[in-house]
Every structure is written in structure tokens, then in C-alpha cells.
Amino acid sequence: MWQVACFSLVFLHPGIQKSEKNRESIAAPQLNRTFVLEGVGGKADGTGIIGRLDHLGYDPDSDCLFVACKANGSLEVIDLKKGKRIATLPNLAKPQGVGIYQNKAYVTTGGDGQLHRVDLKSFKIEKSIAVGEDADNVRVSEGRIWVSYGGDGPGGIKSFDPETLAEKSSFKFPKMPEGFRLSKDSRLFVNMPAGKRSTEDGTLLCLDATTGKIHWEIKLKGRGGNFALSRDETNDRLLLSTRFPARLIVLTASKGEFIGDVECPPDSDDLFWDAKTRQVIVIGGGQAVSGSNYGGNGAAIATYSVDKTGKPILQHTLPIPAHTRTGLFVPEKRTVYVAVPPLKGQPAEIREYSVPE
């Protein structure tokens, strides 16, 4: 079952460079405002990052942003209309993922492997259910809540009924899935690194989200740390980033065939496809912590155009604070939010950037 096809990728240039020949005129994102999260901190975890912030969620009805503050053990709520934090849900066991569905927030906590449903009026937990070790990414698709889990060992993806939190489906994998996406035709695309901090080749697979049948599976030869994953639905393409080395890769979603790749910011944990402008937005936290070196060099938001053949072309690189590696693109607001951990006496914060059309 787990025998896979392989493809090799070739380095193009050392460093993030623009292709002058194929360059398109796309304006760079611009910083609009900053939301300071005073009091949000916490000790370093296995990544070595102090006060690490994880994924974000957005509720269009209330125009609120939700921030999973893993090291702080809290879910922070920012009212974007008021321009300030309005609530804190404390005492969470390493919150990691956030999904919004029908006036509820669905939050995973990796410390106890739980999925929690949070009421968006009281900001209190209504119901919780066990998912599995290191419950992590959350996706909402076809009226279900999908969650990845697994820790350092085998893992899986489960789906739950949003009202009862009853388990509806479960798929198991030899390693913990990281980024994953679902399509309207019931395909489930799964990014599966060899391990959380492993530099070994990662795996990407596509399976039927109803039956579990594997459509295709490839080994990312020479590429490890494949965490972030997005999808261009119009052209049925997949976009993913790897950390070892730091590359943005474009493939076909039909068979997982390689189209093109380019260097991207180090330690990426989130990337997004902007269908309106045909851009890819990659958030990278910079060089990882190593020994006494706190790292963070090269942290940036990078934007890429994609030509007609699907090949990515770097447009802009905006430096951001060290270890700012997660964020959220909200297409309807034309904004991207990035989560900045506390550093050198500065408080944690969320930065809002406008994304030009």
C-alpha cells in the first residue's frame, strides 16, 4: 500500500531570486496595522521558539480573528472592526488549529489530543472530544470538521459532525499528516513529512475521502519537511512548501506530477493560493533554532505569480520578525494576517497586511 512513485527536483538558484523575463506586475502586500497581544508568552517547545503562536481562524459574521497561542495555552480573539483583542479563552493544552463553522470555533489542543467546540458569543467551550495524540490542523469541508493528529509516531485524519462531534470517518497513516486539503469531488490531499523535524524525504498522497482508496502517492525525493499545502481549484493544481530545502513546489492534483519549483522563505508553516490574482503567498519564519543560535534569519512573507504552465515566479519578499511562520489569508478582506511571537522584550502581536488586487 505504501510503495510510492518518486520524482527528483533540481535547484534553480542559491537564494530567492526573481525571474526578470517572466516577471509580472503584482504590487507587494502592505502593512496596515498591528494588534499587540500583551501577556501572551510561554516557554519554548520542541521547535525552540519562545512563546510560539500557531494557526489562525476567521469568522466573517463577527469579523473576528482567532489565534491559537500554543505556548501561552490560550485562544485569543481579536475584533477587527474594533481593532482590539476582546476575549481570551485560557487554560488550553497547547492549542494548535482553529476552524470556524456556523458561529462556532473548532479548536484543537495538541497537549491532550482534543477537539473543542467554542461558542462565539460566550467564548466558552461547549463540547470536547478526543481525537488523538498531538491533534493539530483543522479544516472545514462539506459540513464536517476535519482534524489531523499523530505526534512523532503514526498518525491520521478524522472527520467529525459539527453538532454532536461524533466521529464520521478516520484514515490512518504511517506518519503524522501536516497540511491537508479537501476538494468538492471528495479527494483528500495529504502532506506527510517523514517526521516533525526530520530532513528525510516527505510524501504527498491523494485519496478518496469517502472510501479511503488511494488515487496516487509520491515521494518528494530530495525534499523534506513538507508542512504547508494549498490548492488552485481552477487549474486543479497543488502548491506546497518544504523546509529541507526551503522550496515552493507546484504539482498537478490529478496525478501529483511535478510542474515547477522555486526557493521560498525558510521554515514555512502556512501558504495560500489567491485565486483572484493568481498569486501564492508563503509565510516563513526563517532559520530554525539550533543550539545557542536562536535563528529566525530570512523570515519573510513571499509572494509568487504563477504562469500559464503553472510555474511559480517570485514577485516580492517582505522581511518579518524571526519565527513568524504561521498566518491566515482572508480573500474577502484582501488581507493576510501573520502571527509574531514575543522576541527580545517585545510582546507577541498579529500583523495585518493588505493584498492588492
N, C-alpha and C positions, 0 to 999 in steps of 0.2 A: 504493500500500500504506500509505503513511504519512499519508494525509489523515484528519483526525480530527474527531470531534464536539467541541463546546465547551460549557461551562456557566459561568455567572457566579455568584460568591459575594459575599455582602454582609456588610460588617462589622456586628456587633451592638452592641458597646460598646467604647470605648477602655479597655483594661486587662482583667485576668482577674477576672470577677465571677460571683457565684453567682445563680442564679435562685431567689429565695425561694419563689415559687409552686410550682415543681416540685421543690423540694429533697427529697432522700431521706435517710434516716438511715443513713449509712455511716461507720463510725469511720475515723479517719485512720491511715495507717501509723505505726509507732513504731520508733525506732532501738533495735536490740538490742545490737549490738556492732560493733567496728571492727577490721579487720585491717590493720596497718601494713605497708607494703612498703618497708622501708628499702633505700636504694641504687638504687631504681628512679627513673630520671630521663630525661634526654635533651634534645637541642636542639629548639627549635620547628620545626615543619614549615610547610607552606603555610597552615595554619589560624592560625599564630601562637601556638599553645598549647604551652607548655613541658612536656616530659615527658608528652606525650599518651598516654592509655590508650585502647584501642579495645574490641572486643567481648569478651564473656564466654561461657563454656560450663559446663555442669554434668553431672557423671557421678553418677547415682543409686546405682550399685553401690558405689562407693568413698566417696560423699558428699564429693566434691572439686569445687572451683570452679577454673576455668582462666581466666586473664586474659591477653589479648593486649596486651602493653605495647609499643606501636608505636615510640615514641621511644627506648625502652630496648633494643629489639631482643631481647626475651625473652618466653617464655611462663612465667608464674608460676602455681604450683599451691598452692592453699590447702585443707588438710584441715579441713572444717567440724566434724568430731567433735572433733578435737584443738584446733581453734581457732587454727591457726597455719599459716604457709607451710611446706611440706615439700619443695618442689623448684623448681628454675629450669632452664629449657631456654634457654641463651644463644645468641648469635651468629645470630639470625634477622634476615632482611632486611625490617624493618618489618612485623611480624605484625599482622594486622587482624581476621580472622574465626576463630571456633572452633566446631566441631560435634563432638558425641560420638555414637559408634555402636559397639556391641558391643565395649566395653572398649578402644576406640581414640579418640584425639583427632585431628580433621582440622583442620589449621591452615593458613590462607593467609598468604603473605608478599607484600605489595604491592611491595616493593623489587625482587624478582626474578620476580614473577608466578608463584609456585609454590604447589602444594598439597602438604602434608606429612602423612603418617600417623604418629602418635606412639603408641608403646606406653605404656599407662597403668601398667605395673609398673616398667619401667626408666626411663620418661620420656625415651626416646631416639627419634629419627626412624628409622623402618623403611624408608620408601619415599617418594619425591617425584616429582612430575610437573609439567611446565609447563602453565599454564592460559592466561595472557595478561597483558598489562600491568595492573598495579595489582590483582591478584587480591584479592578483598575478602570480601564476605559469604558465609557458609556455611549451608546448610540441609540437613537430613537428611530424606528423604521416600521412601517406597516402596522402601527398600533401596538407595537411591542417595545420593551426596554431590553436592549442587548448589552451584555457585560462580559469583558474578558477577565481572566484570572490565571493564577498559576505559580507565582513566585519563581524560585530557582529550579524547580523541577518541572514535571509535566503540567500542562495547563489545559484551558478550554475556553469556550464561549457559550454562554447560556442566554436564553431569552425568557422574559417574564411578562405576565399580564400586568398592565399598569395599575389596575384597580385592586386586584387581590394579591399581587406579587407571586402568584402561582407560577411555577416553572413550566414553560411551554415547549422548550427544546434545549438540547445540550449536545455539543460537539467537543470531542476531546482531541488533544494534540500532544506530540512528544515534548514540546517546549511551550512556554507561555506565549500566547499571541500578544502582540502590541497593537499597533494601528490596525483597524479593520473597517471595511465599508460594505454596505448592502446596496443592491440595485433593485429596481422595481420588478425585474424579472426573476427575483429570488436567487440571485447569485450573491454569495458571500466571499469577499476578497479578504485574505488574512496575511498580515505581515508577521513573520515569526523569526526573530533573531535566534542565534544559537544559545543565547543566554543574556541576562540583563547587562552584563559588562563584558561579554565575550566579543573577541575580534574575529572569530571564525565566520565562515560564510553563512549568510542568512538564507531563509526560504520564503517564497511567496506562493500562495496557492489560491485557487478558486474552487468553491464547492457549491452544491445546491443547498440553499438554506432551508429547504423543506425536507429533503431526503438524506442530506449529508453526503451524497455522491460527489466524489472529487472530479471536477471537469479537467483541471490541469494543475501541475505543481512544478515549480522551477527552483533550482539552487542559484543564488546570486553569487556566482563564482568570483572571488576576489573582492567581495563586498560584505561587510558585517555591520551589526548594529542598525538594522533596518527597523526603525520605530514608527516614524510618521508616514501616513498613507492618505492620499486623496484620489478623486476620480473626476475626469472630464466625461460627463454623461453624453454630451452631444456627439463626441467623436469616439466614445467607448474606449477611453484610454485610462491607464493608471499612472499616478505620479507618486513616487516615494523617495525618501531620503535615507541615506546610510551614514553612519558615523566613522566607519573604518574602511576606506577613507570617506571624507565628507563629500558626498555626491548627491545631486538631484537626478533621478532616473525616470524616464518616460517609457512605458511599455503598452502594448495592446492589451485590452481587457479580455478579448476573445480567446487568446492563446498564451498571453504572457510573453509575447515576443518583444525583444529589445528594439526601441526606436532611437533613443539618444540619451546622453547624459552630460552633465556639466558640474563643475565644482560648486559647492554650497557652503554656508557657514557651518563651523564645527558644532557638534553636539546638538543637532536639531531634534526637537521633540514634537513639533507641530508644523504642518504645511497645509496650504489651502489653494483650491482652484477657484479663480474668479471668472465665471462664465461670461460676464458682461464684457470684460476687456481682454479675455483670453490670457490672463496672467497667472503665474504661480507665485505664491507668497510663502517664503520659507523663514522660520524663526529658529536661530541657532544660538546657543548660549556660550559659544567659544570653547577653547581648550578645556578638557576635563581636569578636575583636581588630581594632582599627582604628587604624593609625598608632602613635602613642605611648600610646594608650588600650588597656590590656590587657583591657578588657571584663569579661564574666562577670556583670554585673548582671542580676538576675532569674533566676539559676539555681535550679531547683526540681524536685521531684517533684510532679506534679499528678495528682489522681485525679478521675475523672468517672463519674457514673452515666449510664445510657442508658435513656431512657423507652421505652414500648411502641412508639412510632413510629420509634425509632432515633435520636432527637435527643440529643446529649450535654449534660450539665449538670454544671458544675464543683462538686466537693464540698470538696476540700482542696488547699491549696498549701503544701508544706514546703520552706523555703529549704535549699539545699545549697551547698557550695563552688563557686566560679567554675569554669566549663568542665567540670563533671561532667555529661557529656551521654550517656554510654553506661551500660548496665546489663543486668540479666537478672532476669526474674520466674520463680521456680520454684514452680509451683502446688502441687505435692505437699508442699512445705515451708511454704507460705503466707508466703514471703519474697521480697523484691526486693533485689537487690544493685546498688550503684552504684559506678562507678569514678572515684575522686577523684585528679586529677593533683597533683603536688607544686606548692605555691604558697607564696610568702613564707617560705621556710625550713622549711615543714612537709613531711614525707615523703608520698609517694603512699600511698593507702590504699583499701581496699574497705569500704564501709559496708553493714551488713545491717539491713533494716527488716522488721518483721513486718507482714503484710497481714491485718487482721481479716476473719473470715468474716461 
